[in-house]
Amino acid sequence: MHKNALALFDLSDRVVIVTGGAKGIGRGIAENLALVGAAVVVADRDEAENTACAEAVVTAGGRAHAITCDMSNESDIDRLVESTISTFGQIDIVVNNAAIYPMSPIADMTTELWDEVLGINLRGVFLLTRAAIPSLKQSGTNGRLINISSIDTWKSYVGMGHYDASKGGIEAFTRSCALELAEYGVTANVIAPGAVKTPGSLTVRGNLARERGDPNTEAVDAEFATRIPLGDWANGDDIGQATVLLATPAAHYITGQTIYVDGGLKLTM
């Protein structure tokens, strides 16, 4: 039993990597983990946005470091792990969030597009996880692997076959990680966001709006929000706060699970 309730949510001695951390969900995750004391390495291929996120965390009183990284590039991923350890001395938490989702019907999808999406969304998760495992084992019961999938693993949408396949693969891969890492006290879980308003989702939302014959994305967004039991879209902070929960000592006995952070949307599908 913890004598201090605040210690259940204290990450002040932890180091975390957040991929795709420059904006959207990733930025929400990075900022919220920093809020509870973690030193955050923001890893994104957009160097300017990546640096801006890390600087914002530091300005707010947190600890952060930006490392430019393309999750489809194995050398970049190895450098990310090496640089994190060089800067902070350890890696306790890995959050695999980076993903792309250029829409395409399967019949029109090129092999190159399939490989690009799976390369970043799934292969990149494997590469970073494999590279970080020695550090996570050293961290022991402080070790956390948190992978971001999607409500799309529950319900698919036209044009997202490559993305859906990658996210379903992440969930299966995470269950295997949970089994293999359990003997070291390291947990592995998935967060599956529902409808989240981010810069990245704007393209998808715009496409859905056009399919409905309404170019006004905000109007379609408002209509969709009525389907969500809690009444609104999620934002990056909502996913970030769920990540905090799984990263902290409070979640030490949760592993191999997929947690839907969707405002109840899955219940209506």
VENJOCOR-V512110 format. One record per pair of residues at least 4 apart in sequence whose ideal C-beta (glycine too) atoms are under 8 Angstrom apart, sorted by sequence separation. I is the first residue (numbers start at 1). GAP is how many residues later the second one is. D is the distance in whole Angstrom. If there is no record, write none. Layout:
i=I gap=GAP d=D
i=I gap=GAP d=D
This chain:
i=3 gap=4 d=8
i=4 gap=4 d=8
i=6 gap=4 d=6
i=20 gap=4 d=8
i=22 gap=4 d=6
i=23 gap=4 d=5
i=24 gap=4 d=7
i=25 gap=4 d=6
i=26 gap=4 d=6
i=27 gap=4 d=6
i=28 gap=4 d=6
i=29 gap=4 d=6
i=30 gap=4 d=6
i=31 gap=4 d=6
i=32 gap=4 d=7
i=34 gap=4 d=6
i=46 gap=4 d=6
i=47 gap=4 d=6
i=48 gap=4 d=6
i=49 gap=4 d=6
i=50 gap=4 d=7
i=51 gap=4 d=6
i=52 gap=4 d=6
i=53 gap=4 d=7
i=54 gap=4 d=7
i=55 gap=4 d=6
i=56 gap=4 d=6
i=58 gap=4 d=6
i=69 gap=4 d=8
i=73 gap=4 d=7
i=74 gap=4 d=6
i=75 gap=4 d=6
i=76 gap=4 d=6
i=77 gap=4 d=7
i=78 gap=4 d=6
i=79 gap=4 d=6
i=80 gap=4 d=6
i=81 gap=4 d=7
i=82 gap=4 d=6
i=83 gap=4 d=6
i=84 gap=4 d=6
i=85 gap=4 d=6
i=104 gap=4 d=6
i=105 gap=4 d=7
i=109 gap=4 d=5
i=110 gap=4 d=7
i=111 gap=4 d=6
i=112 gap=4 d=6
i=113 gap=4 d=6
i=114 gap=4 d=6
i=115 gap=4 d=6
i=116 gap=4 d=7
i=117 gap=4 d=6
i=118 gap=4 d=5
i=119 gap=4 d=5
i=120 gap=4 d=5
i=121 gap=4 d=7
i=122 gap=4 d=7
i=123 gap=4 d=6
i=124 gap=4 d=6
i=125 gap=4 d=6
i=126 gap=4 d=6
i=127 gap=4 d=6
i=128 gap=4 d=6
i=129 gap=4 d=6
i=132 gap=4 d=6
i=133 gap=4 d=6
i=134 gap=4 d=7
i=135 gap=4 d=6
i=139 gap=4 d=4
i=149 gap=4 d=6
i=151 gap=4 d=7
i=152 gap=4 d=6
i=156 gap=4 d=6
i=160 gap=4 d=5
i=161 gap=4 d=6
i=162 gap=4 d=7
i=163 gap=4 d=6
i=164 gap=4 d=6
i=165 gap=4 d=6
i=166 gap=4 d=7
i=167 gap=4 d=7
i=168 gap=4 d=7
i=169 gap=4 d=6
i=170 gap=4 d=6
i=171 gap=4 d=7
i=172 gap=4 d=7
i=173 gap=4 d=6
i=174 gap=4 d=6
i=175 gap=4 d=7
i=176 gap=4 d=6
i=177 gap=4 d=6
i=178 gap=4 d=6
i=182 gap=4 d=7
i=197 gap=4 d=6
i=198 gap=4 d=7
i=201 gap=4 d=6
i=202 gap=4 d=6
i=203 gap=4 d=7
i=204 gap=4 d=6
i=205 gap=4 d=6
i=206 gap=4 d=6
i=207 gap=4 d=6
i=208 gap=4 d=7
i=210 gap=4 d=8
i=216 gap=4 d=7
i=217 gap=4 d=6
i=218 gap=4 d=6
i=219 gap=4 d=7
i=220 gap=4 d=6
i=221 gap=4 d=6
i=222 gap=4 d=7
i=224 gap=4 d=7
i=228 gap=4 d=6
i=234 gap=4 d=4
i=235 gap=4 d=8
i=236 gap=4 d=6
i=237 gap=4 d=6
i=238 gap=4 d=7
i=239 gap=4 d=6
i=240 gap=4 d=7
i=241 gap=4 d=7
i=242 gap=4 d=7
i=243 gap=4 d=6
i=244 gap=4 d=6
i=247 gap=4 d=7
i=262 gap=4 d=5
i=264 gap=4 d=7
i=265 gap=4 d=7
i=2 gap=5 d=5
i=11 gap=5 d=7
i=20 gap=5 d=7
i=21 gap=5 d=4
i=22 gap=5 d=6
i=33 gap=5 d=4
i=34 gap=5 d=8
i=44 gap=5 d=6
i=45 gap=5 d=8
i=57 gap=5 d=4
i=58 gap=5 d=7
i=71 gap=5 d=7
i=85 gap=5 d=7
i=104 gap=5 d=5
i=109 gap=5 d=6
i=118 gap=5 d=6
i=119 gap=5 d=7
i=138 gap=5 d=8
i=152 gap=5 d=7
i=156 gap=5 d=7
i=181 gap=5 d=4
i=182 gap=5 d=8
i=196 gap=5 d=6
i=209 gap=5 d=5
i=210 gap=5 d=6
i=214 gap=5 d=6
i=226 gap=5 d=8
i=228 gap=5 d=7
i=234 gap=5 d=6
i=245 gap=5 d=6
i=246 gap=5 d=5
i=2 gap=6 d=5
i=20 gap=6 d=4
i=21 gap=6 d=6
i=34 gap=6 d=5
i=44 gap=6 d=4
i=57 gap=6 d=7
i=58 gap=6 d=5
i=70 gap=6 d=5
i=71 gap=6 d=7
i=85 gap=6 d=6
i=104 gap=6 d=8
i=137 gap=6 d=7
i=181 gap=6 d=7
i=195 gap=6 d=8
i=209 gap=6 d=6
i=214 gap=6 d=6
i=225 gap=6 d=6
i=245 gap=6 d=6
i=260 gap=6 d=5
i=19 gap=7 d=7
i=33 gap=7 d=5
i=43 gap=7 d=7
i=57 gap=7 d=4
i=69 gap=7 d=5
i=84 gap=7 d=6
i=136 gap=7 d=4
i=157 gap=7 d=8
i=181 gap=7 d=6
i=209 gap=7 d=7
i=225 gap=7 d=5
i=18 gap=8 d=6
i=21 gap=8 d=7
i=42 gap=8 d=5
i=68 gap=8 d=8
i=69 gap=8 d=7
i=136 gap=8 d=8
i=152 gap=8 d=6
i=156 gap=8 d=5
i=197 gap=8 d=8
i=209 gap=8 d=5
i=212 gap=8 d=6
i=225 gap=8 d=6
i=246 gap=8 d=7
i=21 gap=9 d=4
i=44 gap=9 d=8
i=55 gap=9 d=8
i=104 gap=9 d=6
i=136 gap=9 d=7
i=178 gap=9 d=7
i=224 gap=9 d=8
i=30 gap=10 d=5
i=54 gap=10 d=4
i=69 gap=10 d=7
i=81 gap=10 d=7
i=178 gap=10 d=4
i=209 gap=10 d=8
i=18 gap=11 d=5
i=42 gap=11 d=5
i=53 gap=11 d=7
i=54 gap=11 d=6
i=55 gap=11 d=8
i=69 gap=11 d=5
i=102 gap=11 d=7
i=152 gap=11 d=6
i=153 gap=11 d=7
i=177 gap=11 d=4
i=178 gap=11 d=7
i=206 gap=11 d=5
i=209 gap=11 d=4
i=18 gap=12 d=5
i=30 gap=12 d=5
i=42 gap=12 d=5
i=54 gap=12 d=4
i=67 gap=12 d=8
i=152 gap=12 d=5
i=205 gap=12 d=5
i=208 gap=12 d=6
i=221 gap=12 d=7
i=53 gap=13 d=7
i=67 gap=13 d=5
i=132 gap=13 d=8
i=150 gap=13 d=7
i=175 gap=13 d=8
i=246 gap=13 d=7
i=40 gap=14 d=8
i=150 gap=14 d=8
i=153 gap=14 d=5
i=174 gap=14 d=5
i=18 gap=15 d=7
i=42 gap=15 d=8
i=51 gap=15 d=5
i=102 gap=15 d=7
i=152 gap=15 d=6
i=153 gap=15 d=5
i=174 gap=15 d=7
i=202 gap=15 d=7
i=205 gap=15 d=7
i=26 gap=16 d=8
i=50 gap=16 d=5
i=67 gap=16 d=5
i=100 gap=16 d=7
i=101 gap=16 d=7
i=129 gap=16 d=6
i=174 gap=16 d=5
i=205 gap=16 d=6
i=16 gap=17 d=5
i=40 gap=17 d=6
i=50 gap=17 d=8
i=67 gap=17 d=7
i=100 gap=17 d=6
i=150 gap=17 d=5
i=242 gap=17 d=6
i=26 gap=18 d=7
i=50 gap=18 d=6
i=149 gap=18 d=4
i=153 gap=18 d=6
i=21 gap=19 d=7
i=47 gap=19 d=8
i=65 gap=19 d=8
i=149 gap=19 d=8
i=171 gap=19 d=5
i=242 gap=19 d=5
i=22 gap=20 d=6
i=100 gap=20 d=5
i=170 gap=20 d=7
i=21 gap=21 d=4
i=23 gap=21 d=8
i=47 gap=21 d=5
i=99 gap=21 d=7
i=100 gap=21 d=7
i=149 gap=21 d=5
i=171 gap=21 d=8
i=11 gap=22 d=6
i=16 gap=22 d=5
i=18 gap=22 d=6
i=21 gap=22 d=6
i=22 gap=22 d=4
i=31 gap=22 d=8
i=40 gap=22 d=7
i=42 gap=22 d=6
i=44 gap=22 d=8
i=65 gap=22 d=5
i=98 gap=22 d=6
i=99 gap=22 d=5
i=125 gap=22 d=6
i=148 gap=22 d=8
i=149 gap=22 d=5
i=239 gap=22 d=6
i=14 gap=23 d=7
i=15 gap=23 d=7
i=16 gap=23 d=7
i=18 gap=23 d=7
i=20 gap=23 d=8
i=21 gap=23 d=6
i=23 gap=23 d=8
i=30 gap=23 d=6
i=34 gap=23 d=5
i=40 gap=23 d=7
i=41 gap=23 d=7
i=42 gap=23 d=7
i=43 gap=23 d=8
i=45 gap=23 d=6
i=65 gap=23 d=7
i=98 gap=23 d=8
i=147 gap=23 d=5
i=238 gap=23 d=6
i=12 gap=24 d=8
i=13 gap=24 d=8
i=14 gap=24 d=5
i=15 gap=24 d=5
i=16 gap=24 d=5
i=17 gap=24 d=5
i=18 gap=24 d=6
i=19 gap=24 d=5
i=20 gap=24 d=6
i=22 gap=24 d=5
i=39 gap=24 d=4
i=40 gap=24 d=5
i=41 gap=24 d=5
i=42 gap=24 d=5
i=43 gap=24 d=5
i=44 gap=24 d=7
i=45 gap=24 d=6
i=147 gap=24 d=8
i=197 gap=24 d=7
i=11 gap=25 d=5
i=12 gap=25 d=3
i=14 gap=25 d=7
i=16 gap=25 d=7
i=18 gap=25 d=7
i=19 gap=25 d=7
i=31 gap=25 d=7
i=35 gap=25 d=8
i=38 gap=25 d=8
i=39 gap=25 d=7
i=40 gap=25 d=8
i=41 gap=25 d=8
i=42 gap=25 d=7
i=43 gap=25 d=8
i=44 gap=25 d=7
i=45 gap=25 d=4
i=167 gap=25 d=8
i=10 gap=26 d=6
i=11 gap=26 d=5
i=12 gap=26 d=7
i=15 gap=26 d=7
i=17 gap=26 d=6
i=23 gap=26 d=6
i=27 gap=26 d=5
i=31 gap=26 d=6
i=34 gap=26 d=7
i=39 gap=26 d=7
i=41 gap=26 d=6
i=43 gap=26 d=4
i=45 gap=26 d=7
i=98 gap=26 d=6
i=147 gap=26 d=7
i=9 gap=27 d=6
i=10 gap=27 d=6
i=11 gap=27 d=4
i=22 gap=27 d=4
i=26 gap=27 d=8
i=30 gap=27 d=6
i=35 gap=27 d=7
i=71 gap=27 d=5
i=147 gap=27 d=5
i=234 gap=27 d=7
i=22 gap=28 d=4
i=34 gap=28 d=3
i=43 gap=28 d=8
i=96 gap=28 d=7
i=234 gap=28 d=7
i=21 gap=29 d=7
i=31 gap=29 d=7
i=34 gap=29 d=7
i=96 gap=29 d=4
i=145 gap=29 d=7
i=195 gap=29 d=6
i=234 gap=29 d=6
i=22 gap=30 d=7
i=23 gap=30 d=7
i=34 gap=30 d=6
i=195 gap=30 d=8
i=233 gap=30 d=8
i=22 gap=31 d=5
i=31 gap=31 d=8
i=232 gap=31 d=7
i=21 gap=32 d=6
i=96 gap=32 d=6
i=145 gap=32 d=6
i=231 gap=32 d=7
i=96 gap=33 d=7
i=195 gap=33 d=6
i=230 gap=33 d=4
i=30 gap=34 d=7
i=94 gap=34 d=6
i=194 gap=34 d=7
i=228 gap=34 d=8
i=229 gap=34 d=6
i=230 gap=34 d=6
i=94 gap=35 d=7
i=228 gap=35 d=5
i=229 gap=35 d=3
i=145 gap=36 d=7
i=197 gap=36 d=5
i=228 gap=36 d=7
i=229 gap=36 d=7
i=43 gap=37 d=5
i=196 gap=37 d=6
i=197 gap=37 d=7
i=198 gap=37 d=8
i=228 gap=37 d=5
i=94 gap=38 d=5
i=143 gap=38 d=7
i=154 gap=38 d=7
i=195 gap=38 d=5
i=196 gap=38 d=4
i=197 gap=38 d=6
i=198 gap=38 d=6
i=227 gap=38 d=7
i=229 gap=38 d=6
i=41 gap=39 d=7
i=153 gap=39 d=6
i=195 gap=39 d=6
i=196 gap=39 d=7
i=229 gap=39 d=7
i=194 gap=40 d=6
i=196 gap=40 d=7
i=228 gap=40 d=8
i=91 gap=41 d=5
i=143 gap=41 d=7
i=145 gap=41 d=7
i=147 gap=41 d=7
i=149 gap=41 d=5
i=151 gap=41 d=6
i=193 gap=41 d=6
i=227 gap=41 d=6
i=41 gap=42 d=8
i=94 gap=42 d=7
i=121 gap=42 d=7
i=143 gap=42 d=7
i=144 gap=42 d=7
i=145 gap=42 d=7
i=146 gap=42 d=8
i=147 gap=42 d=8
i=148 gap=42 d=7
i=149 gap=42 d=7
i=150 gap=42 d=6
i=151 gap=42 d=7
i=196 gap=42 d=7
i=41 gap=43 d=5
i=92 gap=43 d=8
i=122 gap=43 d=8
i=143 gap=43 d=3
i=144 gap=43 d=6
i=145 gap=43 d=4
i=146 gap=43 d=6
i=147 gap=43 d=5
i=148 gap=43 d=5
i=149 gap=43 d=5
i=150 gap=43 d=6
i=151 gap=43 d=5
i=196 gap=43 d=7
i=72 gap=44 d=7
i=91 gap=44 d=4
i=92 gap=44 d=7
i=118 gap=44 d=6
i=122 gap=44 d=4
i=129 gap=44 d=8
i=137 gap=44 d=7
i=140 gap=44 d=6
i=141 gap=44 d=4
i=143 gap=44 d=7
i=144 gap=44 d=8
i=145 gap=44 d=7
i=146 gap=44 d=8
i=147 gap=44 d=8
i=148 gap=44 d=8
i=151 gap=44 d=8
i=90 gap=45 d=6
i=91 gap=45 d=7
i=117 gap=45 d=4
i=121 gap=45 d=4
i=125 gap=45 d=6
i=136 gap=45 d=7
i=140 gap=45 d=5
i=141 gap=45 d=8
i=144 gap=45 d=8
i=146 gap=45 d=6
i=148 gap=45 d=7
i=193 gap=45 d=8
i=41 gap=46 d=7
i=117 gap=46 d=6
i=121 gap=46 d=7
i=140 gap=46 d=7
i=193 gap=46 d=5
i=41 gap=47 d=7
i=72 gap=47 d=4
i=77 gap=47 d=7
i=81 gap=47 d=7
i=92 gap=47 d=4
i=118 gap=47 d=7
i=122 gap=47 d=5
i=126 gap=47 d=7
i=137 gap=47 d=5
i=139 gap=47 d=7
i=72 gap=48 d=5
i=80 gap=48 d=7
i=90 gap=48 d=7
i=91 gap=48 d=7
i=114 gap=48 d=5
i=118 gap=48 d=5
i=122 gap=48 d=6
i=125 gap=48 d=7
i=129 gap=48 d=6
i=133 gap=48 d=7
i=136 gap=48 d=7
i=159 gap=48 d=7
i=191 gap=48 d=6
i=39 gap=49 d=5
i=71 gap=49 d=5
i=90 gap=49 d=7
i=96 gap=49 d=8
i=99 gap=49 d=7
i=113 gap=49 d=7
i=117 gap=49 d=6
i=121 gap=49 d=7
i=137 gap=49 d=7
i=19 gap=50 d=7
i=77 gap=50 d=5
i=81 gap=50 d=4
i=85 gap=50 d=7
i=92 gap=50 d=5
i=93 gap=50 d=7
i=94 gap=50 d=7
i=96 gap=50 d=7
i=136 gap=50 d=5
i=20 gap=51 d=8
i=72 gap=51 d=7
i=77 gap=51 d=5
i=80 gap=51 d=8
i=81 gap=51 d=6
i=92 gap=51 d=6
i=93 gap=51 d=4
i=94 gap=51 d=5
i=95 gap=51 d=5
i=96 gap=51 d=5
i=97 gap=51 d=4
i=118 gap=51 d=8
i=122 gap=51 d=7
i=191 gap=51 d=5
i=19 gap=52 d=6
i=72 gap=52 d=6
i=92 gap=52 d=7
i=93 gap=52 d=8
i=94 gap=52 d=7
i=95 gap=52 d=8
i=96 gap=52 d=7
i=109 gap=52 d=7
i=191 gap=52 d=6
i=71 gap=53 d=3
i=74 gap=53 d=6
i=78 gap=53 d=6
i=93 gap=53 d=7
i=95 gap=53 d=7
i=105 gap=53 d=6
i=109 gap=53 d=6
i=44 gap=54 d=7
i=71 gap=54 d=8
i=77 gap=54 d=6
i=81 gap=54 d=7
i=105 gap=54 d=6
i=38 gap=55 d=7
i=43 gap=55 d=8
i=104 gap=55 d=6
i=106 gap=55 d=5
i=191 gap=55 d=7
i=71 gap=56 d=8
i=103 gap=56 d=4
i=105 gap=56 d=8
i=71 gap=57 d=7
i=103 gap=57 d=6
i=104 gap=57 d=8
i=189 gap=57 d=5
i=104 gap=58 d=7
i=101 gap=59 d=6
i=187 gap=59 d=8
i=33 gap=60 d=8
i=33 gap=62 d=8
i=101 gap=62 d=4
i=189 gap=62 d=8
i=17 gap=63 d=7
i=100 gap=63 d=8
i=17 gap=64 d=8
i=99 gap=64 d=7
i=187 gap=64 d=7
i=187 gap=65 d=7
i=189 gap=65 d=6
i=29 gap=66 d=6
i=189 gap=66 d=6
i=192 gap=66 d=5
i=194 gap=66 d=7
i=17 gap=67 d=6
i=99 gap=67 d=7
i=185 gap=67 d=8
i=187 gap=67 d=6
i=188 gap=67 d=6
i=189 gap=67 d=7
i=190 gap=67 d=7
i=191 gap=67 d=8
i=192 gap=67 d=7
i=194 gap=67 d=7
i=195 gap=67 d=7
i=29 gap=68 d=6
i=99 gap=68 d=8
i=187 gap=68 d=4
i=188 gap=68 d=7
i=189 gap=68 d=5
i=190 gap=68 d=4
i=191 gap=68 d=5
i=192 gap=68 d=5
i=193 gap=68 d=5
i=194 gap=68 d=3
i=195 gap=68 d=8
i=15 gap=69 d=7
i=189 gap=69 d=7
i=190 gap=69 d=7
i=192 gap=69 d=7
i=193 gap=69 d=7
i=194 gap=69 d=6
i=189 gap=70 d=7
i=191 gap=70 d=6
i=192 gap=70 d=7
i=195 gap=70 d=6
i=26 gap=71 d=5
i=194 gap=71 d=4
i=25 gap=72 d=6
i=26 gap=72 d=7
i=194 gap=72 d=7
i=15 gap=73 d=4
i=182 gap=73 d=6
i=15 gap=74 d=7
i=17 gap=74 d=6
i=21 gap=74 d=8
i=96 gap=74 d=7
i=15 gap=75 d=5
i=16 gap=75 d=8
i=15 gap=76 d=6
i=16 gap=76 d=7
i=17 gap=76 d=7
i=19 gap=76 d=7
i=21 gap=76 d=7
i=15 gap=77 d=5
i=16 gap=77 d=4
i=17 gap=77 d=5
i=18 gap=77 d=5
i=19 gap=77 d=6
i=20 gap=77 d=4
i=178 gap=77 d=4
i=179 gap=77 d=7
i=14 gap=78 d=4
i=15 gap=78 d=7
i=16 gap=78 d=7
i=17 gap=78 d=7
i=19 gap=78 d=5
i=20 gap=78 d=3
i=178 gap=78 d=3
i=14 gap=79 d=6
i=16 gap=79 d=6
i=18 gap=79 d=6
i=19 gap=79 d=4
i=20 gap=79 d=6
i=175 gap=81 d=5
i=11 gap=82 d=8
i=174 gap=82 d=7
i=174 gap=84 d=8
i=171 gap=87 d=6
i=148 gap=91 d=7
i=146 gap=97 d=6
i=101 gap=99 d=8
i=103 gap=100 d=7
i=146 gap=100 d=5
i=103 gap=101 d=6
i=146 gap=101 d=6
i=144 gap=102 d=7
i=101 gap=103 d=7
i=144 gap=103 d=5
i=103 gap=104 d=6
i=19 gap=105 d=7
i=153 gap=105 d=8
i=154 gap=106 d=8
i=142 gap=107 d=8
i=144 gap=107 d=8
i=19 gap=109 d=7
i=149 gap=109 d=7
i=151 gap=109 d=7
i=17 gap=111 d=7
i=141 gap=111 d=6
i=151 gap=111 d=5
i=155 gap=111 d=8
i=154 gap=112 d=5
i=151 gap=114 d=6
i=155 gap=114 d=5
i=17 gap=115 d=7
i=151 gap=115 d=6
i=154 gap=115 d=6
i=151 gap=118 d=8
i=25 gap=123 d=7
i=14 gap=128 d=6
i=13 gap=129 d=8
i=95 gap=148 d=6
i=95 gap=152 d=8
i=93 gap=154 d=5
i=25 gap=168 d=6
i=25 gap=171 d=6
i=24 gap=172 d=8
i=25 gap=173 d=6
i=24 gap=174 d=3
i=23 gap=175 d=7
i=24 gap=175 d=6
i=23 gap=176 d=6
i=24 gap=176 d=5
i=23 gap=177 d=8
i=24 gap=177 d=8
i=31 gap=205 d=8
i=32 gap=205 d=6
i=31 gap=206 d=8
i=28 gap=207 d=7
i=29 gap=207 d=7
i=33 gap=207 d=7
i=28 gap=208 d=2
i=32 gap=208 d=3
i=36 gap=208 d=6
i=27 gap=209 d=6
i=28 gap=209 d=5
i=31 gap=209 d=6
i=32 gap=209 d=6
i=35 gap=209 d=8
i=38 gap=209 d=7
i=26 gap=210 d=8
i=28 gap=210 d=7
i=29 gap=210 d=6
i=30 gap=210 d=8
i=33 gap=210 d=7
i=25 gap=211 d=5
i=28 gap=211 d=6
i=29 gap=211 d=4
i=32 gap=211 d=7
i=33 gap=211 d=6
i=24 gap=212 d=6
i=28 gap=212 d=4
i=32 gap=212 d=5
i=36 gap=212 d=7
i=25 gap=214 d=5
i=29 gap=214 d=5
i=33 gap=214 d=6
i=25 gap=215 d=8
i=16 gap=231 d=7
i=11 gap=233 d=8
i=14 gap=233 d=7
i=9 gap=235 d=7
i=9 gap=236 d=8
i=11 gap=236 d=6
i=11 gap=237 d=6
i=10 gap=238 d=7
i=9 gap=239 d=5
i=10 gap=239 d=8
i=8 gap=240 d=6
i=9 gap=240 d=8
i=8 gap=241 d=5
i=9 gap=241 d=6
i=7 gap=242 d=7
i=8 gap=242 d=4
i=2 gap=247 d=7
